[in-house]
Amino acid sequence: MNIKMIVTDLDGTFLREDKTVSNYTKSVFARCREAGIKIAYATGRGGSAERVVPPGLFDGKIVMNGAVARIDDEIVYSRLIPYEVARPFLLACHERGINITSEVTGMHYSNFVVSDFWPGITQFQIVDFAQHEIDAEKIYTLNPSPENKQFIEQSLPDGLHSVMSSDGLGDFLQIMNKDATKSKAVMALAKIWEIDKSEIVTFGNDFNDIDMLQHAGTGVAVANAFNEVKSAASHICDNDGVAKWIDENVLM
């Protein structure tokens, strides 16, 4: 394969279940960079991504499902939710009793105590959404009931979209700018690096990975992926097998 760019999701794909990375994976990714292949991650995480990836291993960083992309520390792609759009939506959810958060640059602006759900998150503020005037990278709610999920999806303002994803805590319903997708952020990086879509391979396991698996030259789903994700991929690799697949198909 003539691969010049590799993009991987983090949780459930690049990271092992305990959120660590094997030495083998580190060595394979380091060999890719030595070969001139650009490496990026694309995650629904925000600032927490930096705490779980080995330093110096990635050229590009896509966070918040594609709301923001960086090369080193420079933002090269940004598609936020204007607070004027977010505010009435957040208020409607709050009035319905939905726990909901507007997140940007690692700060969670919420109507509930976020650390009750994620003890490791200390950067949050309980706010009055009626007075909230900060643009959002992402809005999210955890484990919505079917009725609340339907309410949110029917109440989405024009220009926004929602996607479900899962982790050990449960299901997240995440709301982003319509142009905040992993695939669009991937292509923004590729344009800067002058890499064609056909020269990109992407790896993922969750619903928020489907679009980048479909829009890359090669999309690889891990074995533990949802069936819909596998259907969107052109290849399947073993669980914790991203590095092995690269070793056998890219670096061979």
N, C-alpha and C positions, 0 to 999 in steps of 0.2 A: 504494500500500500504506500502511495505517495502522500504521507501525512506530514503536515507542517504545523498543525495546531491540535492540542488535546485539551478538552474541557471536561471536568468531572464535577458532578454533584458531591457533596460532602457526606452528610448523614445517611447511613445505609448503603453507601456506594464506595467512596474513597476511605471513609473512616470505618474501623471495626466497631463491633457492638459496644465496646468499652470506650469508644471515642479516641482510640489510639491508632497509630500508623506503624506498620511493620517496617523493619530495617530493609527488607526486600523491596517494599513499595518505594521507600525513600531512594534506594539505589537505582531503581528503574526510572523514576522520574528525574533523578539527577543525570542519568545517561541520556535521557531525551533532551534535556536542556543543553548538554554538551554537544549533542548532535544538531543543535540549532532549531529544535522543535519548541514552539511556544507552548507553555503550560498555563492553564487558568482553572480556577474553580468557579462554579456557579451554584449558589446556595440561597435558600430562603432565610438563612441567618443574617443578622446585621453585624454589629461589632464583635459578637462572640465568636465569629469565624476565626479571627486572628488568634484566639486562645486555644484552638483545637488543631490548627495546621502547623506543620513544621516550618520554622522561619526559613526564608530564602529559597523555597521550593517552587513558588509560583510567580510567573511573570504578570499575570492578570488576575483580578479579583472581582467577581460579580456577586453582589449581595442583594438581599431583599427581593429575590426572584427576578432580578433584572432591573430594579429601580435605579441602581447605581453600579457603575463599573469603573475600576481603577487600574491604571498601569503604575506599578510602584505605589506612590501616595497621591498621584494626580488623578482627579476625577475626569474621565473622558466620555462618560455617558451618564445622564441624569434625567429621570422622568418621575417627578414627584406629584403628589396630590395637593393642589392648592387648598389652603385652609378654608377659603370661601366655598369650595366644593365639599370639603370634608365635614365642615361644622354642622350643617343641617342633617346630614346623614348620621353623624355621631350622636347628635341630640335625639334623633328618632330612635336609634338603638337604645340609648340610655333610658328614654321614657318607657320603652318596652321592657326594661329590666335586664337587658343583655350586657354582660361584662365585655367591654370592648376597649381597645387600645389603639392610639395613634403613635407610631414609632418613627423616630428620625435620629440619625447619628448616635445610635445606642441609647437614647432616652425614650422611655415608655410613658406616654401621657395617657392616663387611664382613669376609669371610674371605679376601679377596684384595687385591692392591694396585690400587686403583681407577684410579690415575693411569697404570697401564700400558695401560689401555684408553682413558681420557680424560685426556690430559696437562693439560688445563685445570682439572681437579678436584683441588684440594689439601686440601679439607676432608673427610678420611676417616680412619677408625681401624680397624685390624684388631683384632677383638675375639673373645673366647671367648663364643659364643652361650649357653653354659650359665650364664654369669654376667650375661647381658644383661638389663637391667631398664628399658628405655626404649621407650615406645610409638612406633609407626611411622606415618608418613603413607603410606608406600608401601614395598613389598618388590619387588625386581626381580632378574632375571638376564638376561644378554646372550647372544643366539644359542644358546638351549638346543637340544640334540639332540631329535629326535622322542621318543626314549625318556625323556629327562629332562623334557620338556614334559608327557608323559603322567603321569610320576611326580608332578610338582608338582600337576597338576590333580586327580589322584586323592587327593593328600595334603592338599588344602586344608581347613583347619578350617571348621566351620560359621561362617557370618557373614562369610566372605571370598569374593571373586570375582577372576578373572584376566582380563586382556585383552592382546592382542598389539598392538604398534605398531612402527613402523620409522623409522629415520633413516639418515644416511650411514654409521653404524658397523654397522648390521645390524638384527636383530630383537630387541625387548625383550619379555619376558614380565613383566608387571607385576601385582602382587597388592595389592588394596586391601580396605578395609572394604566390605561389600555396599552400604552407603549412600553410599560415596564414588564417585559417578558425576558426569560433567559435567552431565547433565540435572538431577539433584537440586540441585546447586550453583547452576545457572542459575536454577532456580525459587526457590531461597532468596533470591537477589538480587532477582528479580522481585517476590517478596512484599513485601520491604522497600520497593521503589520503587513498589509498587502498580500493577504492569504485568501485564496478562493474557497468558496463553500465546499467544493469537492475535496479539499485538502484538510478538512476538519473532521475529527472524531469526537463524539460526545458520549458521556456515560451517565446513567441515572437509574432511579428506582421508583420515583413517586410521580404523582399526577402533575406536579409543577415542573417535571422534567420532560414531559411529552413533547412540547413544542420544540425544544432544542434537539431532541432525538430525531424528530421529523425533518428539521431544517438543516441539519448537518449532512455532509457527504456520507458519513457513516454514523449511525446511532446504535449504541450498545446498551442493553438493559442488563442489570445483574439478575441472578436467578431468583432472588427474593422479591423482585419487583411485582407490582400489581399487574394483573393480566392485561389491562388496557395499555400499560406502559410497555410490556413485552410486545404487544401487537404493533406499537409505534416504532419499534426498533428493527434494525436490519440484522442484528446479531445479539446473542445472549452469552454472558460470561458467568462463571461461578461466583457465588457469594465471596466477597473479599478477593475477587479475581481480576480486578481492574489492571493491576500491575502485570499479572501473568498474561492477560490478553494483549497488552501493549508489547510485552517482551516477545511474544510469539508471532504477532502480526505487524508490528511497526518496527521493532528494532532487530528483527531476524536478519 
